[in-house]
Amino acid sequence: MLIFKKIKILIIIFISIIILQTTSLASSLELEAKTDKTSVELEEEFTISLSIENIESTTGVNAIQGNIEYDYDIFEFVKVEQLNNWSFNYNDQNDGKFVAMVLSKGEKENQDIAKIVFKLKQNINNDEQTIRIKNIKSSDEYEKISIQDKEIKINIAKIQDNKQKEKSENDTEVKQKNNNVIYSICFVFIILFLIFICVIIKHKVKK
């Protein structure tokens, strides 16, 4: 009987080790956030791309949630583009909460899940703004997974730079118009000169 008890204990320990190892493999996931522009001007749009990477799970993941935090006086939400069969629900008025889900089996491969488009609606001179993605959580068959917060830095183009750019564009346009006038005057003078030459030649031929 003692031998059977020892064998039973060993079997239980062995099964526990397998379960613990399997569970530990199901708790690793990273959410990456990238922007297509690090500097924006007034009324200019920019995109934040979200993707899942480094997934360590035997069952994969099919749900992620979190909050996107930013200054509502400076940035304005425009739209969401869903990617790779992920359903991405974003509530801009509810603390920027988002819930991303995929109806297929748990995903184990690196992939993009959504693109979120924002717009600069107020120009703050020479300022840097931060968009934060917080309270990021996911889950699989075994447990909930907490993911580290993400930050994206967006530089606001200087107002002076915008005015200087507009001035430069206006100066270029004026210069082009002046050049066109000069070219037109030169063309008229050339035509008149050719007519004058033709008249002189014709007069000499008559003599």
Protein Blocks (a to p, Z undefined) as FASTA:
>chain_A
ZZmmmmmmmmmmmmmmmmmmmmmmmmgccdddddfbfbdcehiacddddddehiacfkbp
abdcddddddfklpccfbdcdeehiacdddfkngoiacdddfbdcdfbdcdfbdcddddf
bdcehiadddddehiacddfkbccdddddddddddddfklmmmmmmmmmmmmmmmmmmmm
mmmmmmmmmmmmmmmmmmmmmmmmmZZ
